[in-house]
Amino acid sequence: MAEKQEKKKKKTEPEAEEGALVSAAKAIGAAAGKVAAMAGAALEPKVPSPPKVKIPKLQPKNKTRMPRRQKKALQKAAARKG
């Protein structure tokens, strides 16, 4: 039984140390929270931000590559004409 009384004393001691204004502010805040919860005021759900698009350091080029033989053949044909 003595243990229960000690626990109760420990709970009341910090309130005395904090001061009257701090304990009153805590009590008012707790009461306001309870009233808001009863009234149905709920926290607004956080809207998730859209996923960020990561831009690569080196972007791929959109050029098409010609095979070596085809490229050489085109160069020879251009040289014959020109």
Backbone as ProteinMPNN parsed JSONL, in Angstrom:
{"seq_chain_A": "MAEKQEKKKKKTEPEAEEGALVSAAKAIGAAAGKVAAMAGAALEPKVPSPPKVKIPKLQPKNKTRMPRRQKKALQKAAARKG", "coords_chain_A": {"N_chain_A": [[0.813, -1.178, 0.0], [1.982, 1.156, 0.632], [3.575, 1.547, -1.533], [1.802, 2.307, -3.555], [0.987, 4.796, -2.672], [3.364, 6.186, -2.878], [3.73, 6.231, -5.647], [1.595, 7.844, -6.403], [2.35, 10.239, -5.232], [4.634, 10.823, -6.698], [3.555, 11.437, -9.155], [2.22, 13.814, -8.678], [4.201, 15.538, -7.888], [5.819, 16.619, -10.122], [4.002, 18.445, -11.216], [3.822, 20.421, -9.28], [6.389, 21.433, -9.377], [6.541, 22.494, -11.967], [4.943, 24.747, -12.094], [2.148, 26.97, -11.686], [0.988, 28.172, -13.962], [1.89, 26.63, -16.134], [0.856, 24.085, -15.589], [-1.853, 24.705, -15.641], [-2.155, 25.46, -18.3], [-1.649, 23.042, -19.573], [-3.819, 21.539, -18.684], [-5.951, 22.958, -19.81], [-5.401, 22.635, -22.517], [-5.662, 19.846, -22.789], [-8.366, 19.542, -22.202], [-9.505, 21.033, -24.28], [-8.762, 19.473, -26.452], [-10.217, 17.128, -25.978], [-12.839, 18.093, -26.229], [-12.846, 18.889, -28.907], [-12.476, 16.42, -30.121], [-14.844, 15.148, -29.462], [-16.644, 16.747, -30.821], [-16.165, 16.082, -33.371], [-14.1, 16.982, -34.858], [-11.462, 16.212, -36.781], [-8.09, 15.31, -37.54], [-6.764, 16.57, -40.55], [-6.312, 14.488, -43.311], [-3.098, 13.798, -44.62], [-2.106, 14.769, -47.808], [-0.607, 12.759, -50.123], [2.476, 13.487, -51.711], [3.12, 13.809, -55.224], [4.982, 11.276, -56.967], [8.449, 11.878, -57.486], [10.123, 12.528, -60.505], [13.026, 11.108, -61.524], [15.759, 12.543, -63.044], [17.994, 11.313, -65.308], [21.606, 11.439, -65.36], [23.033, 11.21, -67.787], [21.336, 11.419, -70.654], [19.655, 9.184, -72.853], [20.419, 9.033, -76.352], [18.481, 9.778, -79.229], [19.214, 8.844, -81.723], [19.426, 6.843, -84.61], [21.487, 4.103, -85.318], [23.515, 3.192, -88.029], [24.498, 0.186, -89.61], [27.974, -0.648, -90.096], [28.818, -1.535, -92.68], [26.706, -0.751, -94.326], [26.788, 1.995, -93.978], [29.348, 2.639, -95.034], [28.898, 1.889, -97.654], [26.993, 3.775, -98.449], [28.549, 6.089, -98.247], [30.469, 5.616, -100.275], [28.786, 5.57, -102.469], [27.891, 8.208, -102.454], [30.307, 9.493, -102.944], [30.874, 8.712, -105.556], [28.825, 9.945, -106.976], [29.229, 12.64, -106.459]], "CA_chain_A": [[0.0, 0.0, 0.0], [2.893, 2.294, 0.69], [4.071, 1.748, -2.894], [0.789, 3.033, -4.311], [1.008, 6.193, -2.225], [4.579, 6.779, -3.417], [3.495, 6.485, -7.068], [0.703, 8.993, -6.499], [3.124, 11.422, -4.877], [5.549, 11.105, -7.802], [2.784, 12.054, -10.232], [1.843, 15.178, -8.325], [5.391, 16.36, -7.675], [6.223, 17.425, -11.275], [3.054, 19.542, -11.403], [4.182, 21.491, -8.357], [7.643, 21.995, -9.835], [6.353, 23.205, -13.226], [4.341, 26.049, -11.872], [0.701, 27.002, -11.839], [0.619, 28.529, -15.327], [2.167, 25.512, -17.031], [-0.113, 23.023, -15.321], [-3.151, 25.181, -16.106], [-2.135, 25.41, -19.764], [-1.768, 21.638, -19.956], [-5.192, 21.119, -18.403], [-6.821, 23.594, -20.807], [-5.124, 21.982, -23.795], [-6.247, 18.509, -22.759], [-9.82, 19.701, -22.266], [-9.851, 21.48, -25.625], [-8.603, 18.316, -27.324], [-11.348, 16.225, -25.755], [-14.034, 18.726, -26.79], [-12.713, 18.829, -30.361], [-12.68, 15.028, -30.529], [-16.276, 14.858, -29.349], [-17.351, 17.522, -31.839], [-15.932, 15.436, -34.655], [-12.972, 17.587, -35.565], [-10.386, 15.242, -36.935], [-6.933, 15.819, -38.265], [-6.902, 16.434, -41.991], [-5.338, 13.514, -43.815], [-2.04, 14.387, -45.424], [-2.159, 14.39, -49.206], [0.743, 12.338, -50.511], [3.031, 14.242, -52.823], [3.319, 12.934, -56.378], [6.361, 10.769, -57.022], [9.361, 12.727, -58.237], [10.752, 11.865, -61.64], [14.472, 11.266, -61.45], [16.342, 12.833, -64.34], [19.318, 10.689, -65.348], [22.701, 12.35, -65.686], [23.253, 11.11, -69.233], [20.106, 11.001, -71.293], [19.913, 8.41, -74.06], [20.235, 9.768, -77.601], [17.442, 9.184, -80.073], [19.729, 8.625, -83.064], [19.528, 5.444, -85.014], [22.824, 3.796, -85.823], [23.557, 2.375, -89.237], [25.609, -0.762, -89.616], [29.194, -0.125, -90.725], [28.851, -1.835, -94.128], [25.711, 0.09, -94.994], [27.292, 3.365, -93.915], [30.452, 2.744, -95.996], [28.316, 1.798, -98.99], [26.383, 5.077, -98.718], [29.646, 7.05, -98.447], [31.052, 5.343, -101.589], [27.816, 5.994, -103.477], [27.896, 9.67, -102.455], [31.558, 9.922, -103.549], [30.773, 8.473, -106.993], [27.91, 10.932, -107.554], [29.669, 14.003, -106.23]], "C_chain_A": [[0.87, 1.26, 0.0], [3.433, 2.608, -0.705], [3.092, 2.564, -3.731], [0.795, 4.517, -3.939], [2.244, 6.904, -2.78], [4.401, 7.123, -4.896], [2.61, 7.704, -7.253], [1.451, 10.289, -6.191], [4.056, 11.821, -6.016], [4.821, 11.794, -8.953], [2.457, 13.507, -9.92], [3.05, 16.09, -8.164], [5.797, 17.179, -8.909], [5.28, 18.611, -11.518], [3.411, 20.718, -10.501], [5.46, 22.182, -8.816], [7.466, 22.861, -11.083], [5.789, 24.604, -13.023], [2.857, 26.01, -12.198], [0.291, 27.281, -13.289], [0.797, 27.359, -16.295], [1.152, 24.401, -16.826], [-1.508, 23.432, -15.781], [-3.23, 25.111, -17.626], [-2.283, 23.976, -20.259], [-3.198, 21.147, -19.772], [-6.147, 21.694, -19.446], [-6.632, 22.925, -22.174], [-5.742, 20.598, -23.867], [-7.765, 18.59, -22.884], [-10.248, 20.127, -23.666], [-9.743, 20.33, -26.621], [-9.765, 17.346, -27.198], [-12.611, 16.792, -26.376], [-13.998, 18.651, -28.314], [-12.948, 17.41, -30.869], [-14.148, 14.651, -30.468], [-17.061, 15.562, -30.451], [-17.125, 16.941, -33.226], [-14.813, 16.072, -35.443], [-11.845, 16.572, -35.601], [-9.231, 15.893, -37.674], [-7.146, 15.593, -39.757], [-5.877, 15.426, -42.483], [-4.343, 14.201, -44.729], [-2.147, 13.875, -46.852], [-0.756, 13.989, -49.633], [1.22, 13.126, -51.726], [3.248, 13.301, -54.004], [4.767, 12.467, -56.44], [7.221, 11.656, -57.914], [10.013, 11.904, -59.343], [12.241, 12.152, -61.579], [15.022, 11.458, -62.854], [17.739, 12.215, -64.356], [20.38, 11.694, -65.763], [22.98, 12.36, -67.194], [21.982, 10.581, -69.876], [20.425, 10.215, -72.562], [19.621, 9.244, -75.31], [19.232, 9.025, -78.47], [17.917, 8.997, -81.518], [19.709, 7.126, -83.363], [20.917, 5.225, -85.6], [22.706, 2.895, -87.04], [24.692, 1.365, -89.109], [26.781, -0.233, -90.441], [29.188, -0.345, -92.245], [27.893, -0.935, -94.896], [26.202, 1.544, -95.043], [28.411, 3.576, -94.941], [29.922, 2.723, -97.427], [27.672, 3.131, -99.382], [27.456, 6.133, -98.984], [30.277, 6.861, -99.836], [30.111, 5.801, -102.698], [27.792, 7.513, -103.582], [29.163, 10.19, -103.136], [31.526, 9.749, -105.068], [29.918, 9.53, -107.682], [28.518, 12.323, -107.501], [31.005, 14.319, -106.66]], "O_chain_A": [[0.506, 2.287, -0.573], [3.714, 3.761, -1.031], [3.502, 3.412, -4.523], [0.626, 5.382, -4.799], [2.181, 8.087, -3.115], [4.857, 8.172, -5.352], [2.842, 8.511, -8.153], [1.207, 11.316, -6.824], [4.25, 13.008, -6.278], [5.397, 12.633, -9.645], [2.425, 14.34, -10.825], [2.92, 17.307, -8.294], [6.1, 18.362, -8.753], [5.719, 19.665, -11.978], [3.312, 21.875, -10.912], [5.595, 23.395, -8.657], [8.169, 23.859, -11.242], [6.155, 25.534, -13.742], [2.382, 25.118, -12.901], [-0.662, 26.679, -13.784], [-0.042, 27.128, -17.166], [0.644, 23.838, -17.795], [-2.268, 22.591, -16.261], [-4.266, 24.739, -18.177], [-2.966, 23.727, -21.253], [-3.723, 20.421, -20.615], [-7.05, 20.999, -19.913], [-7.602, 22.685, -22.893], [-6.29, 20.217, -24.902], [-8.375, 17.791, -23.593], [-11.25, 19.634, -24.183], [-10.556, 20.231, -27.54], [-10.242, 16.805, -28.195], [-13.381, 16.052, -26.99], [-15.02, 18.376, -28.943], [-13.551, 17.218, -31.925], [-14.641, 13.918, -31.326], [-18.042, 15.017, -30.957], [-17.842, 17.292, -34.163], [-14.604, 15.719, -36.604], [-11.346, 16.137, -34.563], [-9.398, 16.908, -38.349], [-7.648, 14.547, -40.17], [-4.705, 15.498, -42.114], [-4.704, 15.077, -45.515], [-2.267, 12.67, -47.074], [0.18, 14.78, -49.522], [0.451, 13.393, -52.649], [3.53, 12.119, -53.807], [5.674, 13.183, -56.015], [6.775, 12.125, -58.961], [10.397, 10.751, -59.146], [12.661, 13.309, -61.581], [14.784, 10.64, -63.743], [18.576, 12.551, -63.518], [20.085, 12.681, -66.437], [23.141, 13.425, -67.79], [21.601, 9.43, -69.664], [21.372, 10.552, -73.272], [18.695, 10.055, -75.325], [19.153, 7.797, -78.442], [17.099, 8.994, -82.438], [19.94, 6.284, -82.495], [21.445, 6.088, -86.301], [21.903, 1.962, -87.072], [25.741, 1.682, -88.549], [26.588, 0.542, -91.377], [29.518, 0.566, -93.004], [28.218, -0.425, -95.968], [26.035, 2.226, -96.054], [28.419, 4.587, -95.643], [30.42, 3.436, -98.298], [27.796, 3.564, -100.528], [27.283, 6.982, -99.859], [30.589, 7.847, -100.504], [30.541, 6.339, -103.719], [27.683, 8.054, -104.683], [29.118, 11.207, -103.827], [32.097, 10.566, -105.791], [30.212, 9.963, -108.796], [28.328, 13.109, -108.429], [31.451, 15.456, -106.501]]}, "name": "protein", "num_of_chains": 1, "seq": "MAEKQEKKKKKTEPEAEEGALVSAAKAIGAAAGKVAAMAGAALEPKVPSPPKVKIPKLQPKNKTRMPRRQKKALQKAAARKG"}
